[in-house]
Amino acid sequence: MPKLLPIITSHQGSGGRSALTCRFRCGDACFGEVPNTSENEYVGDVIAGALSRRSMMRAAAVVTVAATAGSTLMAGPGVSEAAAAAPEGRTAGKGRGARGLRFAPVAPNTKDAVTVPAGYGQNVVIRWGEPILRGAPAFDPDRQTAEAQAGQFGYNNDFLSLLPLRGEHGRQVLVANHEYTDEILMFKGYDPENPTREQVEIAWAAHGLSVVVVEGERKSGALRAVTRHHLNRRLTATSRFRLTGPAAGSDLVRTKADPRGTTVLGTLNNCSGGTTPWGTTLHGEENFNQYFANAVQVTDPTAAARLKRYGVSGAASERKWERFDDRFDLAKEPNEANRFGWVVELDPFDPDSTPRKRTALGRFKHEAAQPRLTDDGRPVVYMGDDEKFDYFYKFVSSKRMAKGKSRAAHEHNLTLLDEGTLYVAKLTGDSPAAEIDGKGTLPRDGEFDGSGRWIPLATAGPGGKAVSHVEGMTAEEVYVFTRLAGDKVGATKMDRPEDIEPSPHTGKVYVALTNNSDRGKPGKAGADEANPRNLNKHGQVLELTERRNRADATTFAWSLFLVAGDPDDPSTYFAGFPKDRVSPISCPDNVAFDPHGNLWLSTDGNQLGSHDGLFGVATRGERRGELKQFLTMPTGAETCGPLIQDRRVLVAVQHPGEVDGASVEKPASAWPDGPGKLVRPSVVSVWREDGRDIGV
């Protein structure tokens, strides 16, 4: 077996991200002080022995299967020659692959391209800067204006949702998040210390959300944007948003410009999200902390501690927005930061509607928000807080979803996320602490699983009235400072919980934990039974089964579904599937399900030398744990927003060319339009060239 690709130089401690990505995407969150200094149990401690336990239990079976298949030479890092050479519709070894995953896996690589399996085609659906609103001009990077950008597709697309468009055959509504801007890659001659007002206002307009109608080609899976459709819309850092739910109107969210505390300008750092059964989309505000300046001037100790817990620190901000709008200066508007870090709900079919920030879902660095319905029709939303040692949550609505397409049903469903109970997760291992040494040593019981419970934080009722379940905190404080509430009730510390999604086929809930290179370091939380490795570079995926498979249950069982990394590394685990027949994977981030119930994982910060990619893994049956790489990203890019339909896969190619030392004048990538063209984040569609369904 040949060695993996040489490790790409990266910003140490941040997975495989470049320093440039860390700087603009999250404000170097991985390199500041860890905000969670509580004594709460660490999830790493809960998993530690589990991996080696099950790995040892499966070892004999793996060896037997490998011997039966015969010895193989590796065609690429972690991909066997048999797998690479397998014809379309077959996998390495005996038998057909899992339905939906019957494609020849893409080998890890560092090509400056979106690389897809043999027999698959692709097209760029829409690029940053392409006009989508009436009157918006064609993109011209040398003459870009804030007004133009406000009518064009935004920058650094992340979450994607495709919704059916009734009455317009072959068309769908695409909704996209625009997480952040990288001004060094947007503007020639950009001076980080002295941005111009025009550059700042363009950046404001490049943040936010885009709604754009797309149309499929009849003879392929290609999608094309329908420009100037009446549903097309841009929401930016200066658009009006409405605070709803129990924290709306609180003294904690009031400002000079909004003394009622109900109207917020803009949405920031929208990462992943979710699509609701009632036809709206949810958008998580993540690393909002980096946009605010002069936290050092906040002298009130309580306010300062709250800002610190959310990673808001320092004097001047990276982008210097405070020079052009006082609301980004905490010395002048101390509550403005409290108006970000929420889940936004958008109605894509009403271009005149005001999006709502749902305060009942709590405030933290939301990676995503994916709903599931209870048996009696109440929505439950699962959410991760993307920070080292932070928590994951769920919200259970007290109201049932109304069926049908009537206006009354629609108006009712737009209130579902304002009333209900917010919970945080606590995991418990089933082995004595003395048996967990942080090295993956097998505990005596030979298992790596445990139990967990959802701890209630607050319950919101009609009219914004709410009750706190956290001693010493009011309900408003719980919702605005949800991290502190999780600290108080003893929630379990996690390794950067990112996307969390329930399977629409089984109801099991999957939690992507991207990485945590700080685990086990001096002064940091150490191993317990829920995490297999110290200095965790590659991440893992947890599988939760709620009691009786009820979404409103308050207890659950958990187990380790996947531990990422080089399959030759004994600490990795792929749900018991033979490791010589899987693709290497590092830093799982966003997750999605295909029509067959397979889990698809996008990566962010690959530490194995390859570019980031998209992977499919079977969650059921005899192929459970079979993981195959479907595509890889261009140089410097991250895989975001995966959507897997019967005949089409969509991905958001985020921050292509974002490599240390790169700039507009010195591009590190020529994607998507070739040399001499500006590197542009874009949405890509992938399909089978023979017109058949993906992976069958």
Residue pairs with C-beta under 8 A, 6 or more apart in sequence:
1 73
1 74
1 568
2 74
2 77
3 77
4 77
4 78
4 108
4 566
4 584
4 608
4 609
4 610
5 77
5 108
5 109
5 110
5 608
5 609
5 610
6 609
7 607
7 608
7 609
8 16
8 110
8 606
8 609
9 660
10 16
10 17
10 18
10 605
10 607
11 17
11 18
11 19
11 21
11 22
11 30
11 31
11 660
12 517
13 30
13 31
13 517
13 518
14 21
14 22
14 30
14 31
14 517
14 605
15 514
15 515
15 517
15 537
15 586
15 587
15 604
15 605
15 606
15 607
16 586
16 587
16 605
16 606
16 607
16 612
17 25
17 604
17 605
18 636
18 658
18 659
18 660
19 660
20 182
20 184
20 658
20 659
20 660
20 662
21 182
21 636
21 638
21 655
21 658
22 28
22 29
22 30
22 31
23 318
24 180
24 181
24 182
24 183
24 184
24 318
24 658
25 179
25 180
25 182
25 287
25 655
26 286
26 287
26 290
27 287
27 289
27 290
27 311
27 317
27 318
29 287
29 289
29 290
29 311
29 387
30 388
30 517
32 311
32 313
33 308
33 313
34 387
34 388
34 389
34 518
34 524
35 308
35 309
35 310
35 311
35 387
35 390
35 483
36 309
36 387
36 388
36 389
36 390
36 483
36 487
36 493
38 487
38 493
40 486
40 487
40 490
40 491
40 492
40 493
41 426
41 427
41 490
41 492
41 493
41 528
42 389
42 492
42 493
42 519
42 525
42 526
42 527
42 528
42 530
42 531
43 427
43 492
43 493
43 494
43 495
43 513
43 528
43 530
43 531
44 438
44 493
44 495
44 516
44 519
44 520
44 525
44 526
44 527
44 528
44 530
44 531
44 532
44 533
44 534
44 536
45 429
45 433
45 436
45 525
45 526
45 527
45 528
45 529
45 530
45 531
46 427
46 428
46 429
46 450
46 492
46 528
46 529
46 530
46 531
47 429
47 448
47 528
47 529
47 530
47 531
47 532
47 540
47 542
47 560
48 436
48 437
48 438
48 439
48 440
48 527
48 528
48 529
48 530
48 531
48 532
48 533
49 431
49 435
49 436
49 440
49 441
49 442
49 443
49 448
49 529
50 429
50 447
50 448
50 449
50 450
50 529
50 530
50 532
50 559
50 560
51 440
51 448
51 532
51 533
51 560
51 563
51 571
51 573
52 440
52 441
52 442
52 448
52 532
52 570
52 571
53 442
53 443
53 445
53 446
53 447
53 448
54 447
54 448
54 560
54 573
54 576
55 570
55 573
56 442
56 446
57 446
58 576
61 576
61 578
62 576
62 578
62 579
62 580
65 93
65 578
66 578
66 580
68 93
68 94
69 82
69 92
69 93
69 94
69 578
69 580
69 581
72 80
72 81
72 82
72 92
72 580
73 80
73 81
74 80
74 81
75 81
75 83
75 84
75 85
75 107
76 84
76 107
76 108
76 109
77 107
77 108
77 566
77 584
77 608
77 609
77 610
78 108
78 566
78 567
78 568
78 582
78 583
78 584
78 608
79 105
79 107
79 108
79 583
79 584
79 629
80 92
80 580
80 581
82 92
82 93
82 581
83 91
83 92
83 104
83 105
83 581
83 628
84 104
84 105
84 107
85 104
86 92
86 104
87 104
88 102
88 103
88 104
88 117
88 118
88 119
89 96
89 97
89 102
89 103
89 696
90 96
90 97
90 102
91 97
91 98
91 101
91 102
91 581
91 626
91 628
92 581
93 578
93 581
96 102
97 623
97 626
97 628
97 695
98 596
98 598
98 618
98 621
98 623
98 626
99 596
99 695
99 696
100 594
100 595
100 596
100 597
100 598
100 616
100 693
100 694
100 695
100 696
101 598
101 616
101 617
101 618
101 623
101 626
101 628
101 695
102 695
102 696
103 117
103 119
103 120
103 628
103 630
103 694
103 695
104 117
104 118
104 119
105 117
105 583
105 628
105 629
105 630
106 115
106 116
106 117
106 613
106 629
106 630
106 631
106 632
107 629
108 583
108 584
108 608
108 609
108 610
108 611
108 613
108 629
108 632
109 115
109 610
109 611
109 632
110 609
110 610
110 611
110 635
111 611
111 632
111 634
112 634
112 635
112 669
112 670
112 671
113 634
113 671
114 122
114 631
114 632
114 633
114 634
114 651
114 653
114 671
114 684
114 686
115 631
115 632
116 122
116 630
116 631
116 686
117 630
117 631
119 688
119 689
119 690
120 686
120 687
120 688
120 689
121 220
121 221
121 222
121 686
121 687
121 688
121 689
122 684
122 685
122 686
122 687
123 220
123 222
123 223
123 684
123 685
124 672
124 682
124 683
124 684
125 174
125 214
125 222
125 223
125 224
125 225
125 650
125 682
125 683
125 684
125 685
126 132
126 153
126 174
126 212
126 214
126 225
126 682
126 683
127 139
127 153
127 672
127 673
127 680
127 681
127 682
128 139
128 152
128 153
128 154
128 155
128 156
128 157
128 206
128 680
128 681
128 682
129 139
129 141
129 144
129 149
129 152
129 153
129 680
130 139
130 152
130 153
130 225
130 227
131 137
131 138
131 139
131 151
131 152
131 153
131 227
131 228
132 151
132 152
132 153
132 210
132 212
132 225
132 227
132 228
132 229
132 232
132 234
133 150
133 151
133 152
133 228
133 232
133 233
133 234
134 151
134 228
135 151
136 148
136 150
136 151
136 152
137 148
137 151
139 148
139 152
140 148
141 186
141 188
141 664
141 678
142 188
144 202
145 198
145 202
146 198
146 201
146 202
146 204
146 205
147 205
149 202
149 205
149 206
150 205
150 234
150 236
151 234
152 234
153 176
153 210
153 212
153 225
154 176
154 178
154 205
154 206
154 207
154 208
154 209
154 210
154 234
154 236
155 178
155 180
155 181
155 182
155 186
155 203
155 206
155 207
155 681
156 178
156 179
156 180
156 181
156 182
156 206
156 654
156 655
156 681
157 176
157 177
157 178
157 179
157 210
157 640
157 641
157 652
157 653
157 654
157 681
157 682
157 683
158 176
158 177
158 178
158 179
158 270
158 271
158 272
158 640
158 641
158 652
158 654
159 175
159 176
159 177
159 270
159 271
159 272
159 273
159 283
159 284
159 368
159 590
159 640
159 641
159 652
160 174
160 175
160 176
160 177
160 640
160 641
160 642
160 643
160 650
160 651
160 652
160 683
161 174
161 175
161 176
161 273
161 274
161 275
161 281
161 348
161 643
162 172
162 173
162 174
162 175
162 214
162 643
162 645
162 650
163 172
163 173
163 175
163 275
163 279
163 281
163 348
163 349
164 172
164 173
165 171
165 172
165 173
165 213
165 231
168 213
170 215
170 216
170 218
171 213
171 214
171 215
171 216
171 226
172 213
172 214
172 216
173 211
173 212
173 213
173 214
173 231
173 348
173 349
174 210
174 211
174 212
174 213
174 214
174 223
174 225
174 683
175 209
175 210
175 211
175 281
175 346
175 348
176 209
176 210
176 212
176 641
176 652
176 683
177 209
177 270
177 271
177 272
177 273
177 283
177 641
178 206
178 207
178 208
178 209
178 210
178 270
179 269
179 270
179 271
179 286
179 640
179 654
180 207
180 269
180 287
181 203
181 206
181 207
181 319
182 655
182 658
183 190
183 192
183 195
183 199
183 203
183 319
184 190
184 192
184 662
184 663
184 664
185 655
185 657
185 658
185 662
185 663
185 664
185 667
185 679
186 199
186 202
186 203
186 206
186 664
187 199
187 202
187 664
188 664
188 665
189 664
189 665
190 199
190 663
190 664
192 318
193 320
194 320
195 319
195 320
195 323
197 324
200 319
200 320
200 321
200 323
200 324
201 324
203 237
203 319
203 321
204 236
204 237
204 238
204 266
204 321
205 234
205 236
205 237
205 238
206 236
207 236
207 237
207 266
207 267
207 268
207 269
207 270
208 234
208 235
208 236
208 237
208 239
208 266
208 267
208 270
209 233
209 234
209 235
209 267
209 270
209 283
209 344
209 346
209 355
210 233
210 234
210 235
211 231
211 232
211 233
211 234
211 346
211 348
211 351
212 225
212 226
212 227
212 229
212 232
213 225
213 226
213 229
213 231
213 232
214 223
214 224
214 225
214 226
215 223
215 224
215 226
216 222
216 223
216 224
216 648
217 223
217 224
219 691
220 687
220 689
220 691
221 647
221 648
221 685
221 686
221 687
221 688
222 685
222 687
223 648
223 650
223 685
226 232
230 351
231 348
231 349
231 351
232 351
233 348
233 351
235 241
235 267
235 346
235 355
236 266
237 265
237 266
237 267
237 268
238 265
238 266
239 265
239 266
239 267
239 355
240 263
240 264
240 265
240 354
241 263
241 264
241 265
241 266
241 267
241 344
241 354
241 355
241 356
241 357
242 248
242 262
242 263
242 264
242 354
242 355
242 356
242 357
243 249
243 253
243 261
243 262
243 263
243 264
243 339
243 342
243 356
243 357
243 359
244 356
244 357
244 358
244 359
244 418
245 358
245 359
245 360
245 361
245 417
245 418
245 419
245 460
245 464
245 479
246 359
246 360
246 418
246 458
246 460
246 464
246 465
246 466
246 475
246 476
246 479
247 253
247 359
247 363
247 476
247 479
247 480
248 261
248 262
248 359
248 464
249 260
249 261
249 262
249 464
250 261
250 476
250 480
251 261
251 476
252 261
252 335
252 338
252 476
252 477
252 480
253 261
253 335
253 338
253 339
253 480
254 260
254 261
254 335
255 261
255 327
255 333
255 335
255 336
255 339
256 333
257 265
257 327
257 333
258 264
264 339
264 340
264 357
265 327
267 283
267 285
267 340
267 344
267 355
267 357
268 285
268 288
268 291
268 340
269 285
269 286
269 287
269 288
269 290
269 291
269 340
270 283
270 284
270 285
270 286
270 344
271 284
271 285
271 286
271 287
271 366
271 367
271 368
271 386
272 284
272 367
272 368
272 498
272 499
272 590
272 640
272 641
273 281
273 282
273 283
273 284
273 343
273 368
273 369
274 281
274 282
274 368
274 369
274 370
274 371
274 381
274 501
275 281
275 282
275 371
276 282
276 345
276 371
276 379
276 413
277 371
277 373
277 379
277 401
278 401
278 402
278 409
278 410
278 413
278 414
278 416
279 347
279 348
279 349
279 410
280 345
280 346
280 347
280 348
280 413
280 414
281 345
281 346
281 348
282 343
282 344
282 345
282 346
282 368
282 369
282 370
282 371
282 381
283 343
283 344
283 345
283 346
283 369
284 343
284 344
284 366
284 367
284 368
284 369
284 383
285 340
285 341
285 342
285 343
285 344
285 357
285 365
285 366
286 365
286 366
286 367
286 386
287 311
287 365
287 386
288 337
288 340
288 341
288 365
289 310
289 311
289 312
289 313
289 337
289 365
290 311
290 317
290 318
291 317
291 319
291 321
291 328
291 340
292 312
292 317
292 322
292 328
292 329
292 330
292 336
292 337
293 314
293 315
293 316
293 317
293 320
293 321
293 322
293 328
293 329
293 330
293 331
294 315
294 316
294 322
294 329
294 330
294 331
295 304
295 307
295 308
295 312
295 313
295 314
295 315
295 330
296 313
296 314
296 315
297 315
297 330
297 331
298 304
298 307
298 330
298 331
298 334
303 334
306 481
306 484
307 313
307 330
307 337
309 481
309 483
309 484
309 487
310 337
310 341
310 364
310 365
310 483
311 365
311 387
312 330
312 337
316 322
317 328
321 328
322 328
322 329
326 332
326 333
327 333
327 336
328 336
330 336
330 337
338 363
338 480
339 357
341 363
341 364
341 365
341 366
342 357
342 358
342 359
342 361
342 363
342 366
343 357
343 358
343 361
343 366
343 369
343 381
343 383
343 417
344 355
344 356
344 357
344 358
345 355
345 356
345 358
345 414
345 417
346 353
346 355
347 353
347 355
347 414
356 414
358 417
358 418
359 479
359 480
360 395
360 417
360 418
360 419
360 420
360 422
360 460
360 466
360 479
361 369
361 381
361 383
361 393
361 395
361 417
361 422
362 383
362 393
362 395
362 422
362 457
362 478
362 479
362 482
363 479
363 480
363 481
363 482
364 383
364 385
364 387
364 390
364 391
364 393
364 482
364 483
365 385
365 386
365 387
365 390
366 383
366 384
366 385
366 386
367 383
367 384
367 385
367 386
367 497
367 498
367 499
367 500
368 383
368 384
368 498
368 499
368 500
368 501
368 590
369 381
369 382
369 383
370 381
370 382
370 499
370 500
370 501
370 502
371 379
371 380
371 381
371 382
372 379
372 380
372 382
372 502
372 504
372 507
372 551
373 379
373 380
373 401
373 551
374 380
374 396
374 550
374 551
374 552
375 550
375 551
376 400
377 400
377 401
378 396
378 397
378 398
378 399
378 400
378 401
378 416
378 420
378 552
379 397
379 401
379 416
379 417
380 394
380 395
380 396
380 397
380 502
380 551
380 552
381 394
381 395
381 397
381 417
382 392
382 393
382 394
382 500
382 501
382 502
382 509
383 392
383 393
383 394
383 395
383 500
384 392
384 393
384 494
384 497
384 498
384 499
384 500
384 511
384 512
385 391
385 392
385 393
385 483
385 494
385 497
386 496
386 497
386 498
386 514
387 496
388 495
388 496
388 516
388 518
389 493
389 494
389 495
389 516
389 518
389 524
389 525
390 483
390 486
390 493
390 494
390 496
390 497
391 424
391 425
391 483
391 486
391 491
391 492
391 493
391 494
391 497
392 424
392 425
392 494
392 497
392 500
392 511
393 422
393 423
393 424
393 425
393 482
393 486
394 422
394 423
394 425
394 454
395 417
395 420
395 421
395 422
395 423
396 420
396 421
396 423
396 551
396 552
397 416
397 417
397 419
397 420
398 419
398 420
398 421
398 459
398 461
399 412
399 415
399 416
399 419
399 420
401 413
401 416
402 408
402 409
402 412
402 413
403 409
418 460
418 464
419 460
419 461
419 462
420 459
420 460
421 456
421 457
421 458
421 459
421 460
422 456
422 457
422 458
422 459
422 460
422 478
422 479
422 482
423 454
423 455
423 456
423 457
423 554
424 454
424 455
424 457
424 482
424 485
424 486
424 489
424 491
425 452
425 453
425 454
425 455
425 491
425 492
426 452
426 453
426 454
426 455
426 489
426 490
426 491
426 492
427 450
427 451
427 452
427 492
427 530
427 558
428 450
428 451
428 452
428 453
429 436
429 450
429 528
429 529
429 530
430 445
430 447
430 449
430 450
430 451
430 529
431 443
431 444
431 445
431 447
431 529
432 443
433 528
435 441
435 443
435 444
436 443
436 527
436 528
436 529
437 527
438 520
438 526
438 527
438 534
439 527
439 534
440 532
440 533
440 571
443 529
448 529
448 532
448 559
448 560
449 557
449 558
449 559
449 560
450 529
450 530
450 557
450 558
450 559
451 555
451 556
451 557
451 558
452 492
452 544
452 555
452 556
452 557
452 558
453 554
453 555
453 556
454 553
454 554
454 555
454 556
455 469
455 489
455 490
455 491
456 469
456 554
457 468
457 469
457 470
457 478
457 482
457 485
457 486
457 489
458 466
458 467
458 468
458 469
458 470
458 475
458 478
458 479
458 485
459 466
459 467
459 469
460 466
460 475
460 479
461 467
466 475
466 476
466 479
467 475
468 474
468 475
468 477
468 478
469 478
469 489
470 478
470 485
470 488
470 489
471 488
472 488
473 481
473 484
473 485
473 488
477 484
477 485
478 485
492 530
493 525
494 511
494 513
495 513
495 514
495 515
495 516
495 519
495 531
495 536
495 539
495 540
496 513
496 514
496 515
496 516
496 539
497 511
497 512
497 513
498 512
498 513
498 514
498 588
498 589
498 590
498 604
499 512
499 589
499 590
499 591
500 509
500 510
500 511
500 512
500 591
501 509
501 510
501 591
501 592
501 593
502 508
502 509
502 510
502 551
503 509
503 510
503 593
503 597
503 599
503 619
504 593
504 597
505 593
505 597
505 620
506 549
506 597
506 619
506 620
507 545
507 546
507 549
507 551
508 543
508 544
508 545
508 549
508 619
509 543
509 544
509 545
509 546
509 556
510 541
510 542
510 543
510 544
510 561
510 591
510 599
510 619
511 541
511 542
511 543
511 544
512 539
512 541
512 588
512 589
512 590
512 591
512 601
513 531
513 539
513 540
513 541
513 542
513 588
514 539
514 587
514 588
514 589
514 604
514 605
515 536
515 537
515 538
515 539
515 587
515 605
515 607
516 531
516 536
517 535
517 536
517 537
518 524
519 525
519 526
519 527
519 531
519 533
519 534
519 535
519 536
520 526
520 527
520 534
520 535
521 535
526 534
527 533
527 534
530 542
530 558
530 560
531 540
532 540
532 560
532 563
532 571
532 573
533 563
533 571
537 565
537 586
537 587
537 607
538 563
538 564
538 565
538 572
538 585
538 586
538 587
538 607
538 608
539 564
539 586
539 587
539 588
540 560
540 561
540 562
540 563
540 564
540 588
541 560
541 561
541 562
541 564
541 588
541 591
541 599
541 601
542 558
542 559
542 560
542 561
543 558
543 559
543 560
543 561
543 619
544 556
544 557
544 558
545 556
545 557
545 558
546 553
546 555
546 556
547 553
547 554
547 555
547 556
547 557
560 573
561 575
561 619
561 625
562 573
562 574
562 575
562 585
562 588
562 617
562 625
562 627
563 571
563 572
563 573
563 574
564 572
564 585
564 586
564 587
564 588
565 571
565 572
565 584
565 585
565 586
565 608
566 572
566 584
566 608
567 574
567 579
567 580
567 582
567 584
568 579
572 579
574 582
574 617
574 625
574 626
574 627
575 617
575 619
575 624
575 625
576 624
576 625
577 618
577 623
577 624
577 625
577 626
577 627
581 626
582 625
582 626
582 627
582 628
583 615
583 627
583 628
583 629
584 608
584 610
585 601
585 603
585 608
585 613
585 615
585 627
585 629
586 603
586 605
586 606
586 607
586 608
587 603
587 604
587 605
587 606
587 607
587 612
588 601
588 602
588 603
589 601
589 602
589 603
589 604
589 638
589 639
589 640
590 601
590 602
590 604
590 639
590 640
590 641
590 642
591 599
591 600
591 601
591 602
591 642
592 599
592 600
592 642
592 643
592 644
593 599
593 600
593 644
594 600
594 616
594 644
594 694
594 695
595 644
595 645
595 646
595 693
596 695
597 619
597 620
598 616
598 617
598 618
598 619
598 695
599 616
599 617
599 619
600 614
600 615
600 616
600 617
600 630
600 642
600 644
601 614
601 615
601 616
601 617
601 627
602 612
602 613
602 614
602 615
602 638
602 639
602 640
602 641
602 642
602 651
603 612
603 613
603 614
603 615
603 638
603 639
604 612
604 638
604 639
604 640
605 612
605 638
606 612
606 613
610 632
611 632
611 633
611 634
611 635
611 637
612 632
612 633
612 637
612 638
612 639
613 629
613 630
613 631
613 632
613 633
613 639
614 629
614 630
614 631
614 639
614 642
614 649
614 651
615 627
615 628
615 629
615 630
616 627
616 628
616 630
616 644
616 695
617 625
617 626
617 627
617 628
618 624
618 625
618 626
618 627
630 649
630 686
631 639
631 649
631 651
631 686
633 639
633 653
633 656
634 653
634 656
634 657
634 669
634 671
634 672
635 656
635 657
635 659
635 668
635 669
635 671
636 655
636 656
636 657
636 658
636 659
636 662
636 668
636 669
637 653
637 654
637 655
637 656
637 657
637 658
637 669
637 671
637 681
638 654
638 655
639 651
639 652
639 653
639 654
640 651
640 652
640 653
640 654
641 650
641 651
641 652
641 683
642 649
642 650
642 651
643 649
643 650
643 651
644 694
645 694
646 693
646 694
647 687
647 688
647 691
647 692
647 693
647 694
648 685
648 686
648 687
648 694
649 685
649 686
649 687
649 694
650 683
650 684
650 685
650 686
651 683
651 684
651 686
652 681
652 682
652 683
652 684
653 671
653 672
653 681
653 682
653 683
653 684
654 681
655 681
656 669
656 671
656 672
656 679
656 680
656 681
656 682
657 667
657 668
657 669
657 671
657 679
658 668
659 668
659 669
661 668
662 668
662 669
664 678
667 678
667 679
668 679
669 679
670 676
670 677
670 679
671 679
672 680
672 682
673 680
687 694
688 694
